[in-house]
């Protein structure tokens, strides 16, 4: 093997996604992800209003069950719009499979768990440091604003399981597929890695709607993008996201003894 070929192989990412030098393409891809999120939410609102129009009541439904079902529908629509529409409209190149793009070319391995644990520690340190820097530069920055999740503060054991599945399983998997899978994977083909990670993380932070939450998930996203790139798979970033949301679930519903 020649030195030239050996060098080329070493510079090729683990998952085989390489840059194709098409800078303008990252703009419509990024915008489409944002539009898809808004569209998914609007479709759900339209559906709820349609039910009211036909006098179909859902007001008697348990709040936690209702929020969990609503979240699941929004994620399904979000995934369908982000992944399905470009495919159906034949806007996606056939040169790379969706499995490779999304980071599902192999099963989970032990090293994914190890990377997730290390990544979680890095994320926590990075998030704390970022918050300290921002609060020193922006004195009015509110770090204590609670994130509104739509679930009741007091959960029954059954509802707690449902909330856990929504927050710690469904949300991390769906969001990682869309952002560290589709968006980061697609942007990597058109811009440098660090630009792709920065854009992905900014968009991910913005859709959370709160500055303090946005900063936290921005830090997590940067670490997750590195994990996706380093391992060539999405498993480590999914596990990191699950750990983060699991910690939040514990703090909100377990540590406060709010479960009946």
N, C-alpha and C positions, 0 to 999 in steps of 0.2 A: 504493500500500500504506500502510495506517495505521501510525502509530508503535507502536500496541499490537500489531499483528500482527508487525511487524518485531522487536520486543522478544521476543515469544514464540518466533519462529524462532531468534533468537540464543541463547536459553536452552535450546533443545531439543538434547540430545546428538547427536553425529554419527551414531550408529547408531539413533537414534529411540527408545531405551528410556527411558521417563519414569516418574517416581514416581507410584504410584497411592494412596498413603497408606493402606496396609493393614498396620500395624505387626505384629500378632500372627503374620502369615503367615511371617515370616522364621524363626521358631522351628522349626516342623516341617520346613521346607526344609533348614535347617542340620543338624538332627538326622538327617534322612534321608540326607544325604551321609555322615555319620559311620557310621550303621548300614550303609549300602551297602558301605563299605570293610571293616568288620568281617565282614559277611556274605560278601563275595567271598572273603576269606581263609579263612573257615570252610568254605565250599563246596569250596575247593581241598583243604583238609586232609581233609575228608570223602571226597573223591574219591580221594585217595592211600591212605587207610585202606581204602577199598572195593577198590582194586586189590590191596592186601595180602591182603584177605579171600578174593579169588578166585585167590590165588597168582600174580598177575601182577607180575613183578619189574621194577623200574626202577632198582635199585641199581647195575647195571652201566653205566648211562648216564653219559656225561661230565658232570662237575659243572657246568661252565659252560653246556653245552647244556641241562641239566636246569633250572638257575636261570633261564635266558633263557626257556625254554618256560613255566615256572611263572609268571614275571613277566608274560608276555604273556597268559596265561589269566586271571590276577587282574585285569589292566587291562581285558580284554574284559568280564569279569563286572561289574567296577566301573562301567564305562560303561553296560552293559546295565541294571543296577539303577537307577543315578542318572537316566538319560535315558529308559529304557523303561517302568519301572513306573508313574511318574506319568502318562505318556501313555496307557498301556493302561487304567489305572484312571480315565481321564478327569478327572484332578485338575489338568490344565494348561489354562489359558485359551487359546482359539483366537485371541485378539486379537493375539497375536504369534507369529511363526513361529520354529521352532527355529533356522533359519539366522541370523536376526537375534539371537536370544537368545545363541547360541554365538559370534557374531562372525564369521560366514563369509558375509557378504553381498557380498563382492567378492574379487577375486584379490589376491595380494600385490603391493605397489608398492614403488618405491625408497625412499619415505619411511618405510616400515615397517622397512627395514634401517637407515636412519639413526636412527630412534627407538630401535631395539634396541641399537645401538652406544652411543648417549648414555645409554640406560637402564642398560646394563651398567656403565658408569662410575659412574653415580649409585648403583646397587645396591652395588657394591664399597665405595664410600666410606661409604654408609649402614650396611652390615653391619659394617664395621670400627669405626665410631663406636658402634654399638649394643653390640657386644661389649665395647668399652672401658668403656662406662657400666655394663654389667651386672657385669663383673668387679670394678669399683670398689665396687659396691654389694653384691655377693655374692662374697666372697673365695674361697670353695670352688668356684666355677663352673669346670668343666673344659672348656677350649676345645680340648684336644688329643685328645679321645676320637674314635677312628676310627669311621667309619660302616661297619657291616657290610652289605655288598651281596650276599653269598652267592656271589660269584665267587672263583675261585682267585687267588692272588697272582701266579702265573706263568702266562702265557697263551701258547698257540701262536698263530701269525699268523691261522689260521682262526678260532679262538675269540675272538681280539681283535676281529675284524670283527663277530662276533655280539654280543659285549659292548658294542661301540661302538653298534651299532644299537639295542640294548636301552636303554642309558643315555642316549644322546644324541639318539635319534630317537623311539622308542616312548614312553618315559617322559615327556618334555616335551610331546609332542602330547596324550597321554591326560590328563595332569594339568592342562594348560592348558584343555582342553575342559571338564573337570569343574569346575575351581575358578574360573579367570578367565572361563570361558565360562558354564556353567550356574549355578554358585552365585553368583558376583558379578553376573551378568546378572539373575538372579531376585531377589536381595536388593535390587538397585538399584530395583526396582519397588515396594518396600515400605518402605525406610529410606533416609536420606540417603546420598550417595555415600561419605563418609568412614566411616560405620558399616558399610556393605557391604564396603568394602575391609578394614577392621579385622577383622570377623568372618571373612571369607574367609581372610585371612592367618593368623589365630589357629588356625583349623581345619587349614589346610594345614601349619602348623608342628607342631601336635600329632600329626598322623598319622605324622610322620617318627620319632617315638619317642625321640629323643635331644635333650637340651636345647641342645647346641651346634649341632647340625644344624638344630634347630627355629628357633633365633634367626636363622640364616643364611637359611633359606628364607622366614622371616617377612619379612625385609627385602626379599628378592627379590619376594615376592608383592605387597607394597605398591607397589613400583615397577611391577610387571606390571599391577596393577589400574589404575594411572594411565595406562599405555600403552594398555590396552584402552579406557579411557574417552576418552582424548585422540584416538586414531586411529580409533575406531569399529570396530575390527577386532581379531581375536585374533592376527594374524600377528606383530606386533612382540613381544608377550609370549612367543610360541612361540620366536621366534629368540633372545630374551634367555635363556630357559630352556635352550635347546640350547647356547648359548655357556657358560653356567654349568656344565652337566653335561659339556660338552666339556673345559672347563678341569680339572674334577675327574678325568675319564678320563685326561687327559694326566698329571696329577700322580700318579695311582695306578699307571698302567700303562705310560706312555711315559718320563717323566722318571726313573723308578726303574729303567729298563732291565729290566723283569720279563717282557718278551715274548721268548720263545725264537725 
